[in-house]
Amino acid sequence: MKTYTNPPLSEWASISQRPIMASENLEEQVRKIINDVKLNGDKALKEFALQFDRVEIEDLKVSISEIELAATQVPTELKEAISVAAKNIRTFHLSQQSAEVPVETMPGVSCWRKNVAIENVGLYIPGGTAPLFSTILMLAVPAQIAGCKHIALCTPTDKNGDINPAILYTASFLGITEMYKVGGAQAIAALAYGTESIAKVDKIYGPGNQYVTKSKELVQQSGVAIDLPAGPSEVLVIADASADADFVASDLLSQAEHGADSQVVLVTTDSSLIAKVTDALKSQIGVLPRAEMAKKALDNSFSILFNFIEQCIDFSNVYAPEHLILAIEDAEGYADKIQNAGSVFLGNYSCESAGDYASGTNHTLPTNGYARSYSGVSLDSFLKKITFQKITAKGLQNIGKTVEIMAEAEQLFGHKNAVSIRLKKIEDEK
């Protein structure tokens, strides 16, 4: 990890640039995949499975027998953990429900909103180098609370054409049985436009690699909604002398092991902590099965030394991390100063892993600086807000003149006339 010492504000934006993984003509490649799926449907999906995953898929849809078999392959201990996590996630997302109350903006003019579930949603669950069954909990639970009628799930298979049992069990545990053996950009295309086996959805959710992220970006341009730009994982840790170097190192590695394109950042006011964390990283990384991947991520990562915590927070707000950990004294006292972050973890014991799995908050979060303008997935991600209004005759008399004046100023006399005709009839009927 590279180290910066008190970098000037003018350099913060350049320091905050995420690593770019080399991929020649990424957009062109993804467009070809999308167009092939649009044109050839299931045939294209099976050909891509053979091309990219070296596996022949006969039936894209996961069978009931496969789901039942998976349930026998998942250890009881893991089933219990999934149940606890689901309960916590459900509890937190249920708390996001709100009652919409009509508001009378002026006498006779009432306005209100109605929450309506997005009917057809597609969930993309990464399953390549790591089977992210936890993402099913993060997406399906709020979708069910919202009342989405149709939930379809796509995830890649292994080299034998099988889906990880934990993914199948978790989906089944939540009552989702419509699952498809499709991964990558082709899965996003299938959900966006539909094939013989996979029905078109209205909105697509879930993280993925650069191909998945680019495909979500491209289908969005053609009118298919997506949850948010979710690319490689990242964490920024703000730490002072009170931080535990072993804890900090473990948090950095928990994100570094996601992939070589992940980035982890340590921002501190304690010069000795950087050396301690570096030593802890060397000690801890050796026992990780994904050590080589984590090492590559660390090569793309850095530490920064500032004089004051306020500077650390200011830098974090420029970086806008997916995950932000405040391993500092009085962490809660600084919480209000956080402007840009996907999810924030306060104190030495609030490890990011808890949020990834079971504390209750959602782990599908904006990356690559998008936390400046996007929220993470929540109950609202699965809802539409429809506004209603009711205007009485008296209400139109109260608001009518205002509308007429504004419509005439915009030279939209049809708009003005829709009010004027009504006002005249009200007067005539008196």
C-alpha positions as CSV (number, residue, x, y, z in Angstrom):
1,M,0.0,0.0,0.0
2,K,1.3,3.4,-0.9
3,T,1.4,6.1,1.8
4,Y,0.6,9.8,1.5
5,T,1.5,12.3,4.2
6,N,-0.8,15.4,4.5
7,P,-1.5,15.6,0.7
8,P,-2.9,19.0,-0.3
9,L,-6.6,19.4,-1.0
10,S,-5.7,19.9,-4.7
11,E,-4.5,16.3,-4.9
12,W,-7.4,14.6,-3.1
13,A,-9.6,14.0,-6.2
14,S,-6.7,12.3,-8.1
15,I,-5.8,10.2,-5.1
16,S,-9.4,9.1,-4.9
17,Q,-9.5,7.6,-8.4
18,R,-10.3,3.9,-8.3
19,P,-8.1,1.4,-10.0
20,I,-9.1,0.6,-13.6
21,M,-8.8,-3.0,-14.6
22,A,-7.5,-3.5,-18.1
23,S,-10.2,-4.7,-20.5
24,E,-9.9,-3.8,-24.1
25,N,-13.2,-2.6,-25.7
26,L,-15.3,-3.5,-22.6
27,E,-18.4,-1.6,-23.8
28,E,-18.1,-3.1,-27.3
29,Q,-17.8,-6.6,-25.9
30,V,-20.8,-6.1,-23.6
31,R,-23.0,-4.6,-26.3
32,K,-22.3,-7.6,-28.5
33,I,-23.4,-10.0,-25.7
34,I,-26.6,-7.9,-25.1
35,N,-27.5,-7.8,-28.7
36,D,-26.9,-11.6,-29.2
37,V,-29.2,-12.3,-26.2
38,K,-31.9,-9.9,-27.6
39,L,-31.7,-11.6,-31.0
40,N,-31.2,-15.3,-30.1
41,G,-32.6,-15.7,-26.5
42,D,-31.9,-19.0,-24.8
43,K,-29.6,-20.2,-27.6
44,A,-27.3,-17.3,-26.9
45,L,-27.3,-17.9,-23.2
46,K,-26.3,-21.5,-23.6
47,E,-23.6,-20.6,-26.1
48,F,-22.2,-18.0,-23.7
49,A,-22.2,-20.6,-20.9
50,L,-20.1,-22.9,-23.0
51,Q,-17.8,-20.0,-24.2
52,F,-17.2,-18.3,-20.8
53,D,-17.8,-21.0,-18.2
54,R,-16.9,-24.1,-20.3
55,V,-20.2,-25.8,-19.3
56,E,-23.1,-27.1,-21.3
57,I,-26.5,-26.1,-19.9
58,E,-29.5,-28.0,-21.1
59,D,-32.2,-26.5,-18.9
60,L,-31.6,-22.9,-17.9
61,K,-34.2,-23.0,-15.1
62,V,-33.2,-24.6,-11.8
63,S,-35.4,-27.7,-11.1
64,I,-37.3,-28.4,-7.9
65,S,-35.1,-31.6,-7.5
66,E,-31.9,-29.4,-7.6
67,I,-33.4,-27.1,-5.0
68,E,-34.4,-30.1,-2.8
69,L,-30.9,-31.6,-3.1
70,A,-29.2,-28.4,-2.2
71,A,-31.2,-28.3,1.1
72,T,-29.6,-31.6,2.1
73,Q,-26.1,-30.3,1.3
74,V,-26.2,-27.1,3.5
75,P,-25.0,-27.7,7.1
76,T,-27.5,-27.1,9.8
77,E,-25.2,-24.4,11.4
78,L,-25.3,-22.4,8.1
79,K,-29.1,-22.8,7.8
80,E,-29.4,-21.3,11.3
81,A,-27.1,-18.5,10.5
82,I,-29.1,-17.7,7.4
83,S,-32.3,-17.7,9.4
84,V,-30.8,-15.2,12.0
85,A,-29.5,-12.9,9.3
86,A,-32.8,-13.0,7.4
87,K,-34.6,-12.0,10.6
88,N,-32.4,-9.1,11.3
89,I,-32.5,-7.9,7.7
90,R,-36.3,-8.2,7.7
91,T,-36.6,-6.3,11.0
92,F,-34.5,-3.4,9.7
93,H,-36.2,-3.1,6.4
94,L,-39.7,-3.4,7.9
95,S,-38.8,-0.3,9.9
96,Q,-38.5,1.6,6.6
97,Q,-42.2,1.3,5.9
98,S,-44.1,4.6,6.1
99,A,-47.7,5.7,6.0
100,E,-48.4,8.4,3.5
101,V,-50.7,11.1,5.0
102,P,-52.8,13.4,2.8
103,V,-51.7,17.0,3.0
104,E,-54.0,20.0,2.4
105,T,-51.7,22.5,0.6
106,M,-54.5,25.1,0.7
107,P,-58.2,24.9,1.4
108,G,-59.8,22.5,-1.0
109,V,-56.5,21.2,-2.5
110,S,-55.3,17.9,-1.1
111,C,-52.2,15.9,-2.2
112,W,-50.8,12.6,-1.1
113,R,-48.6,9.7,-2.2
114,K,-49.1,6.0,-2.5
115,N,-46.3,3.4,-2.3
116,V,-46.7,0.8,-5.0
117,A,-44.4,-2.2,-5.4
118,I,-42.4,-2.7,-8.6
119,E,-44.2,-5.8,-10.0
120,N,-41.4,-7.7,-11.8
121,V,-37.8,-7.6,-10.4
122,G,-34.7,-9.5,-11.3
123,L,-31.9,-10.3,-8.9
124,Y,-28.4,-11.0,-10.0
125,I,-26.3,-13.0,-7.6
126,P,-22.6,-13.3,-8.2
127,G,-21.4,-16.9,-7.9
128,G,-18.1,-17.1,-9.6
129,T,-15.1,-16.8,-7.3
130,A,-17.4,-16.4,-4.3
131,P,-21.0,-17.6,-4.0
132,L,-22.7,-14.5,-2.5
133,F,-25.8,-16.1,-1.1
134,S,-26.0,-13.3,1.4
135,T,-26.9,-10.9,-1.4
136,I,-30.1,-12.9,-1.9
137,L,-31.1,-12.0,1.6
138,M,-30.2,-8.3,1.0
139,L,-32.3,-8.2,-2.2
140,A,-35.2,-10.7,-1.8
141,V,-36.2,-9.7,1.8
142,P,-37.0,-6.0,1.0
143,A,-38.5,-7.1,-2.4
144,Q,-40.9,-9.3,-0.5
145,I,-41.7,-6.7,2.1
146,A,-42.5,-4.2,-0.7
147,G,-44.8,-6.7,-2.2
148,C,-43.1,-7.4,-5.6
149,K,-45.2,-10.0,-7.4
150,H,-42.6,-11.7,-9.5
151,I,-39.0,-12.2,-8.4
152,A,-36.5,-13.9,-10.7
153,L,-33.0,-14.8,-9.8
154,C,-30.0,-15.3,-12.1
155,T,-26.6,-16.7,-11.0
156,P,-23.7,-18.5,-12.8
157,T,-22.9,-22.1,-12.4
158,D,-19.6,-23.9,-11.6
159,K,-17.7,-25.9,-14.1
160,N,-20.1,-28.8,-13.6
161,G,-23.1,-26.8,-14.4
162,D,-24.2,-26.7,-10.8
163,I,-25.2,-23.7,-8.6
164,N,-23.7,-23.5,-5.1
165,P,-26.1,-25.2,-2.7
166,A,-26.0,-22.2,-0.3
167,I,-27.4,-20.0,-3.1
168,L,-30.2,-22.4,-3.9
169,Y,-31.0,-23.0,-0.3
170,T,-31.1,-19.3,0.7
171,A,-33.4,-18.5,-2.2
172,S,-35.7,-21.4,-1.4
173,F,-35.7,-20.5,2.3
174,L,-37.2,-17.2,1.3
175,G,-39.7,-18.8,-1.0
176,I,-38.0,-18.0,-4.3
177,T,-38.1,-20.9,-6.8
178,E,-37.6,-19.1,-10.1
179,M,-33.9,-19.3,-10.5
180,Y,-31.8,-19.5,-13.7
181,K,-28.3,-20.8,-14.5
182,V,-27.1,-17.7,-16.2
183,G,-24.2,-15.3,-15.2
184,G,-22.4,-12.3,-16.5
185,A,-23.6,-9.6,-18.9
186,Q,-25.8,-12.2,-20.6
187,A,-27.8,-12.6,-17.4
188,I,-28.5,-8.9,-17.2
189,A,-29.5,-8.9,-20.9
190,A,-31.9,-11.8,-20.3
191,L,-33.6,-10.1,-17.4
192,A,-33.7,-6.8,-19.3
193,Y,-35.2,-8.0,-22.5
194,G,-36.5,-11.5,-21.8
195,T,-35.9,-14.9,-23.6
196,E,-37.9,-18.0,-24.1
197,S,-37.2,-19.1,-20.6
198,I,-36.7,-15.9,-18.7
199,A,-39.4,-13.2,-18.5
200,K,-38.5,-9.6,-18.9
201,V,-38.4,-7.6,-15.6
202,D,-39.0,-4.0,-14.8
203,K,-35.9,-3.5,-12.6
204,I,-32.6,-5.3,-12.1
205,Y,-30.7,-5.5,-8.8
206,G,-27.4,-6.9,-7.6
207,P,-23.6,-6.4,-7.8
208,G,-21.1,-8.0,-10.2
209,N,-17.9,-7.7,-12.1
210,Q,-17.1,-5.0,-14.6
211,Y,-19.0,-6.9,-17.3
212,V,-22.1,-7.1,-15.2
213,T,-21.8,-3.4,-14.1
214,K,-21.3,-2.3,-17.7
215,S,-24.3,-4.3,-18.9
216,K,-26.5,-2.8,-16.2
217,E,-25.4,0.6,-17.3
218,L,-26.2,-0.1,-21.0
219,V,-29.6,-1.7,-20.4
220,Q,-30.5,1.3,-18.3
221,Q,-29.9,3.5,-21.3
222,S,-32.6,1.6,-23.1
223,G,-35.2,2.1,-20.4
224,V,-34.7,-0.8,-18.0
225,A,-34.3,0.4,-14.4
226,I,-31.3,-0.7,-12.2
227,D,-30.7,-0.4,-8.5
228,L,-27.4,1.5,-8.5
229,P,-23.9,1.4,-10.0
230,A,-22.3,-1.4,-7.9
231,G,-18.8,-2.2,-9.0
232,P,-15.7,-3.6,-7.1
233,S,-15.9,-3.5,-3.3
234,E,-14.1,-0.9,-1.3
235,V,-13.6,0.2,2.3
236,L,-12.1,3.3,3.9
237,V,-11.1,3.2,7.6
238,I,-10.6,6.3,9.6
239,A,-8.5,5.5,12.6
240,D,-6.7,7.3,15.5
241,A,-4.4,6.2,18.3
242,S,-7.4,4.3,20.0
243,A,-7.8,1.9,17.0
244,D,-6.7,-1.7,17.2
245,A,-4.2,-2.4,14.4
246,D,-5.3,-6.0,14.1
247,F,-8.9,-5.0,13.8
248,V,-8.1,-2.4,11.1
249,A,-6.0,-4.9,9.1
250,S,-8.8,-7.5,9.3
251,D,-11.3,-4.9,7.9
252,L,-9.0,-3.9,5.1
253,L,-8.5,-7.6,4.1
254,S,-12.2,-8.4,4.4
255,Q,-12.7,-6.1,1.3
256,A,-9.4,-6.8,-0.4
257,E,-10.3,-10.5,-0.7
258,H,-13.3,-9.7,-2.9
259,G,-11.1,-9.2,-5.9
260,A,-8.0,-7.7,-7.4
261,D,-10.0,-4.7,-8.5
262,S,-11.1,-3.9,-4.9
263,Q,-9.6,-1.0,-3.1
264,V,-9.0,-0.5,0.6
265,V,-7.9,2.8,2.3
266,L,-6.5,3.7,5.7
267,V,-6.8,7.3,6.8
268,T,-5.3,8.1,10.2
269,T,-3.9,10.7,12.5
270,D,-1.4,8.3,14.1
271,S,1.8,7.8,12.2
272,S,2.7,4.7,14.1
273,L,-0.6,3.0,13.2
274,I,0.3,2.7,9.6
275,A,3.3,0.6,10.4
276,K,1.4,-1.5,12.9
277,V,-1.4,-2.1,10.4
278,T,1.1,-3.0,7.7
279,D,2.6,-5.6,10.0
280,A,-0.8,-7.0,10.8
281,L,-1.7,-7.2,7.2
282,K,1.4,-9.4,6.5
283,S,0.5,-11.6,9.4
284,Q,-3.2,-12.0,8.6
285,I,-3.0,-12.3,4.8
286,G,-1.0,-15.5,4.9
287,V,-3.9,-17.5,6.3
288,L,-6.5,-16.4,3.7
289,P,-7.4,-18.8,0.9
290,R,-7.8,-15.8,-1.3
291,A,-4.5,-14.3,-0.3
292,E,-3.2,-13.7,-3.9
293,M,-6.3,-11.8,-4.8
294,A,-6.1,-9.7,-1.6
295,K,-2.4,-8.9,-2.3
296,K,-3.3,-7.6,-5.8
297,A,-6.0,-5.4,-4.2
298,L,-3.5,-4.1,-1.7
299,D,-1.2,-3.1,-4.5
300,N,-4.0,-0.8,-5.7
301,S,-4.7,0.6,-2.2
302,F,-3.1,3.3,0.0
303,S,-2.8,4.9,3.4
304,I,-3.0,8.6,4.3
305,L,-1.6,10.4,7.3
306,F,-3.3,13.7,8.4
307,N,-2.9,15.9,11.4
308,F,-6.6,16.0,12.4
309,I,-9.6,13.8,12.4
310,E,-11.6,16.6,10.6
311,Q,-9.2,16.3,7.7
312,C,-9.7,12.5,7.6
313,I,-13.4,13.0,7.4
314,D,-13.1,15.7,4.7
315,F,-11.0,13.4,2.6
316,S,-13.5,10.6,3.1
317,N,-16.3,12.8,1.9
318,V,-14.3,13.4,-1.3
319,Y,-13.5,9.7,-1.7
320,A,-17.2,8.7,-1.0
321,P,-16.5,5.1,0.1
322,E,-18.9,2.2,-0.2
323,H,-18.1,1.2,3.4
324,L,-16.7,3.7,5.9
325,I,-15.4,2.6,9.3
326,L,-14.8,5.2,12.1
327,A,-12.3,3.4,14.4
328,I,-11.8,6.6,16.5
329,E,-12.7,7.9,19.9
330,D,-16.2,9.4,20.1
331,A,-17.1,7.9,16.7
332,E,-20.8,8.8,17.1
333,G,-19.9,12.4,17.8
334,Y,-18.4,12.6,14.3
335,A,-21.3,10.8,12.5
336,D,-23.1,14.0,11.5
337,K,-20.0,15.1,9.6
338,I,-20.3,12.2,7.2
339,Q,-21.8,13.4,3.9
340,N,-20.8,10.7,1.4
341,A,-20.7,7.0,2.2
342,G,-22.7,3.9,1.4
343,S,-22.8,2.5,4.9
344,V,-21.0,3.6,8.1
345,F,-19.6,1.5,10.9
346,L,-19.0,3.3,14.2
347,G,-16.3,2.1,16.7
348,N,-13.7,-0.6,17.0
349,Y,-16.2,-3.5,17.2
350,S,-18.5,-2.5,14.3
351,C,-16.7,-4.6,11.7
352,E,-17.8,-4.2,8.1
353,S,-18.4,-8.0,7.9
354,A,-21.4,-7.6,10.3
355,G,-23.1,-5.3,7.8
356,D,-22.2,-7.6,4.9
357,Y,-24.1,-10.5,6.5
358,A,-26.3,-10.1,9.5
359,S,-26.7,-6.8,11.4
360,G,-29.7,-5.8,9.3
361,T,-28.5,-3.0,7.0
362,N,-28.2,-3.7,3.3
363,H,-24.9,-4.5,1.8
364,T,-25.8,-3.6,-1.8
365,L,-24.1,-0.2,-1.9
366,P,-22.8,2.4,-4.3
367,T,-19.1,2.1,-5.2
368,N,-16.6,4.1,-7.2
369,G,-17.6,7.4,-5.6
370,Y,-21.3,7.0,-6.5
371,A,-22.1,7.4,-2.8
372,R,-22.1,11.2,-3.5
373,S,-25.4,10.8,-5.3
374,Y,-26.8,7.3,-4.7
375,S,-28.1,5.5,-1.6
376,G,-27.7,1.8,-1.0
377,V,-30.5,-0.6,-1.6
378,S,-33.4,-0.3,0.8
379,L,-37.2,-0.9,0.9
380,D,-37.7,2.2,-1.3
381,S,-35.6,0.6,-4.0
382,F,-38.5,-1.8,-4.7
383,L,-41.3,0.8,-4.5
384,K,-42.7,3.4,-6.8
385,K,-44.2,6.6,-5.4
386,I,-47.4,7.6,-7.1
387,T,-48.8,11.1,-6.2
388,F,-52.5,11.8,-6.0
389,Q,-54.5,15.1,-5.7
390,K,-58.1,16.1,-5.2
391,I,-59.3,19.6,-5.8
392,T,-62.8,20.7,-4.9
393,A,-64.6,23.6,-6.6
394,K,-63.6,25.9,-3.7
395,G,-60.1,24.6,-4.0
396,L,-60.0,25.5,-7.7
397,Q,-61.2,28.9,-6.9
398,N,-58.4,29.3,-4.4
399,I,-55.6,28.0,-6.7
400,G,-57.0,28.8,-10.1
401,K,-55.7,32.4,-10.6
402,T,-52.2,31.2,-9.7
403,V,-52.3,28.5,-12.3
404,E,-53.7,30.9,-15.0
405,I,-51.0,33.5,-14.4
406,M,-48.2,30.9,-14.5
407,A,-49.6,29.1,-17.6
408,E,-50.0,32.4,-19.5
409,A,-46.4,33.4,-18.6
410,E,-45.2,30.2,-20.2
411,Q,-47.5,30.8,-23.2
412,L,-49.3,27.6,-22.6
413,F,-52.9,28.8,-23.1
414,G,-54.4,25.4,-23.3
415,H,-53.2,24.9,-19.7
416,K,-54.7,28.2,-18.7
417,N,-58.0,27.4,-20.5
418,A,-58.4,24.1,-18.6
419,V,-58.7,26.2,-15.4
420,S,-60.6,29.1,-16.9
421,I,-63.4,27.0,-18.3
422,R,-63.9,25.3,-14.9
423,L,-63.9,28.6,-13.0
424,K,-66.4,30.1,-15.4
425,K,-68.8,27.2,-14.9
426,I,-68.4,27.5,-11.1
427,E,-69.4,31.2,-11.3
428,D,-72.3,30.5,-13.7
429,E,-73.7,27.8,-11.4
430,K,-73.8,30.2,-8.4
